[in-house]
Amino acid sequence: MFKRFSRLCLYLAAPLILLWGIAPLPTATFLWDWANAVGYLAAALLILLFLYRGQPQSVPAFSGRFFINLHRDLGYLALIFTAIHIGVLLIEEPLLIEHLKPTAPWYMLSGLVAAILLLVLVFSSLPNLRKKIWPDYRIFRQRHLIISLSVILFLFIHLLGSRYYINSLWKQLLLILAGCSVLVHYGINRKQPKYYGSKEMPRERGNTSASAMLTVGISLVMLTASVLLVLLTGVLTANE
């Protein structure tokens, strides 16, 4: 479990570490910078959900329900981080409400569409609502994938168009390459047979709650890391 937790944290921290390490970041107020950092964490989570898509994997040797719950809980966390990103920015700068109107820049409208689609994605996946909207589970999976890809598309338009952190051609190409790599990996592994365990590594049962514990731990570590990163950036900028 510790290795799994560490690897997930590393995946999620990678965008922040990369952005902070490759060039000095623009800084404003603490809340502004932190809200943007949390926004990038939400983006990392959304991309990561294509890797942890609810299908059983060989490691850890947990039941399939663990991976389904992990996908669900990470989706909840992505929505929470998105809400924090938007809410804190609006609190810090109320004039940003103009970016939620039809006259806003196209890349801000794209971010808004991505947030709305994410909200639809999460709530339409709730068991009671899902059964009412899409009684056929196969149709649900198809619609879920289409909406998920739409979220990623509008998210990338938002990130590339805003040019706040990803402000050079090579950074943009790096983001596109990372996103395409994950989607290609998803496409290749999508139709592979599910892993149900083996005699050497049988599935462990009774670990369905482990995903919730893992997600809570990830959220605490990532939020703490984002605060420390913003503070460190501010200190380094002040000393220049």
C-alpha positions in Angstrom: 0.0 0.0 0.0 2.8 2.4 0.8 4.4 1.9 -2.6 1.1 2.5 -4.3 0.5 5.6 -2.2 4.0 6.9 -3.0 3.6 6.3 -6.7 0.3 8.1 -6.9 1.7 11.0 -5.1 4.6 11.2 -7.4 2.4 11.1 -10.5 0.3 13.9 -9.1 3.2 16.0 -7.9 5.0 15.7 -11.3 3.2 18.6 -13.0 4.0 20.9 -10.1 7.6 19.8 -9.8 8.1 20.1 -13.5 6.6 23.5 -13.8 8.5 24.8 -10.8 11.8 23.3 -11.9 12.0 24.3 -15.6 11.5 28.0 -15.1 10.7 30.7 -12.6 6.9 30.8 -12.1 4.9 34.0 -12.2 3.8 34.9 -8.7 1.0 37.1 -7.3 -0.6 36.6 -3.9 -0.4 33.4 -2.0 -4.0 32.4 -2.5 -3.8 33.2 -6.2 -0.7 31.0 -6.7 -2.1 28.2 -4.5 -5.4 28.1 -6.3 -3.6 27.8 -9.6 -1.4 25.0 -8.2 -4.5 23.1 -7.0 -5.9 23.6 -10.6 -2.9 21.8 -12.0 -3.4 19.0 -9.4 -6.9 18.6 -10.7 -5.6 18.4 -14.2 -3.1 15.7 -13.2 -5.9 13.8 -11.5 -8.1 13.9 -14.6 -5.3 12.6 -16.8 -4.4 9.9 -14.1 -8.0 8.6 -14.2 -7.3 7.2 -17.6 -4.6 5.0 -16.0 -6.5 4.1 -12.9 -9.7 3.5 -14.8 -11.4 1.0 -12.5 -10.0 -2.2 -14.1 -8.2 -4.7 -11.9 -4.4 -4.5 -12.2 -1.7 -7.0 -11.1 -0.3 -4.6 -8.4 -1.6 -4.4 -5.7 -3.3 -7.8 -5.6 -6.5 -6.3 -4.4 -10.0 -7.2 -5.5 -11.5 -5.5 -8.5 -13.8 -3.4 -6.2 -10.7 -1.6 -4.9 -9.8 -0.3 -8.4 -13.4 0.7 -9.1 -13.6 2.6 -5.8 -10.2 4.2 -6.4 -11.3 5.5 -9.8 -14.5 6.8 -8.2 -12.7 8.5 -5.2 -10.0 10.1 -7.4 -12.8 11.4 -9.6 -14.4 13.0 -6.5 -11.0 14.4 -5.6 -10.6 15.9 -9.0 -14.0 17.6 -8.7 -13.1 19.0 -5.2 -9.8 20.3 -6.5 -11.5 22.0 -9.4 -14.0 23.6 -7.1 -11.2 24.9 -4.9 -9.3 26.2 -7.9 -12.4 28.2 -9.1 -13.7 29.2 -5.7 -10.4 30.5 -4.3 -9.6 32.5 -7.5 -13.1 34.1 -7.3 -12.6 35.0 -3.6 -9.1 36.4 -4.3 -10.2 38.4 -7.4 -14.0 38.8 -7.6 -13.6 40.5 -11.0 -12.9 37.0 -12.4 -16.6 36.5 -12.5 -16.4 38.2 -15.9 -14.5 35.1 -17.1 -17.6 33.0 -16.4 -19.7 35.0 -18.8 -20.2 34.3 -22.6 -18.0 37.4 -23.3 -15.0 35.8 -21.6 -11.9 34.7 -23.5 -12.3 31.5 -25.3 -9.7 29.6 -23.2 -11.5 30.6 -20.0 -14.9 29.5 -21.4 -13.1 26.2 -22.3 -12.1 25.8 -18.7 -15.6 26.5 -17.6 -17.0 23.9 -20.0 -14.4 21.4 -18.7 -15.6 22.0 -15.1 -19.3 21.7 -16.0 -18.6 18.4 -17.9 -16.6 17.1 -14.9 -19.6 17.9 -12.7 -21.9 16.0 -15.1 -19.4 13.2 -15.3 -19.2 12.7 -11.5 -22.9 13.0 -10.8 -24.0 10.9 -13.7 -21.8 8.1 -12.4 -23.6 7.9 -9.0 -25.3 4.5 -9.0 -28.8 5.7 -8.5 -28.6 8.4 -11.1 -26.7 6.2 -13.5 -29.3 3.5 -13.5 -32.0 6.1 -14.3 -30.1 7.9 -17.0 -28.4 4.9 -18.6 -30.0 1.6 -17.5 -27.7 -0.3 -19.9 -24.2 -0.3 -18.3 -22.5 -0.7 -21.7 -24.1 2.5 -22.9 -23.0 4.2 -19.7 -19.4 3.2 -20.2 -19.5 4.6 -23.8 -21.0 7.9 -22.7 -18.7 8.1 -19.7 -15.7 7.8 -22.0 -17.0 10.3 -24.5 -17.6 12.9 -21.7 -14.2 12.1 -20.2 -12.4 12.7 -23.5 -14.4 16.0 -23.8 -13.2 17.1 -20.4 -9.6 16.4 -21.3 -10.0 18.3 -24.6 -11.5 21.4 -23.1 -9.0 21.2 -20.2 -6.1 21.2 -22.6 -7.5 24.2 -24.5 -7.8 26.0 -21.2 -4.2 25.2 -20.1 -2.7 25.9 -23.5 -4.7 29.0 -24.2 -4.2 30.7 -20.8 -0.4 30.5 -21.2 0.0 31.4 -17.5 2.5 28.7 -16.7 2.7 26.8 -19.9 4.0 29.8 -21.7 6.3 28.5 -24.3 6.1 26.2 -27.3 8.2 23.4 -25.8 6.1 23.4 -22.6 2.9 23.2 -24.7 4.4 20.3 -26.7 5.4 18.5 -23.5 1.9 18.8 -22.1 0.4 17.5 -25.4 2.9 14.6 -25.5 2.1 13.7 -21.9 -1.6 13.7 -22.5 -1.4 11.8 -25.8 0.9 9.2 -24.1 -1.7 8.5 -21.4 -4.5 8.3 -23.9 -2.5 5.9 -26.1 -1.7 3.8 -23.1 -5.4 3.7 -22.2 -6.4 2.7 -25.7 -3.9 -0.1 -25.9 -4.8 -1.5 -22.5 -8.5 -0.9 -22.7 -9.4 -4.3 -24.2 -6.9 -6.4 -22.4 -8.4 -9.1 -20.3 -9.0 -8.3 -16.6 -6.6 -9.6 -14.1 -8.3 -11.8 -11.6 -5.3 -13.0 -9.7 -3.2 -16.2 -9.9 -2.1 -19.0 -7.6 1.1 -17.1 -6.9 -0.7 -13.8 -6.3 -4.3 -14.3 -5.4 -6.7 -11.4 -5.0 -7.0 -10.1 -1.4 -10.6 -9.5 -0.3 -12.0 -7.1 2.2 -10.0 -4.1 1.1 -12.6 -2.0 -0.6 -12.2 0.8 2.0 -8.5 1.0 1.3 -9.2 3.3 -1.7 -10.9 5.9 0.5 -8.0 5.9 2.9 -5.6 6.1 -0.1 -7.5 9.1 -1.6 -7.7 11.0 1.7 -3.9 10.5 2.2 -3.2 11.6 -1.3 -5.3 14.8 -0.9 -3.6 15.7 2.3 -0.1 15.2 0.9 -0.8 17.0 -2.3 -2.5 20.0 -0.7 0.4 20.3 1.8 2.9 20.0 -1.0 1.2 22.7 -3.1 1.2 25.1 -0.1 4.9 24.4 0.5 5.7 24.8 -3.2 3.9 28.2 -3.4 5.7 29.4 -0.3 9.1 28.3 -1.5 8.5 30.0 -4.9 7.5 33.2 -3.1 10.7 33.1 -1.0 12.9 32.5 -4.0 11.3 35.2 -6.0 11.7 37.7 -3.1 15.4 36.9 -2.9 16.1 37.5 -6.6 
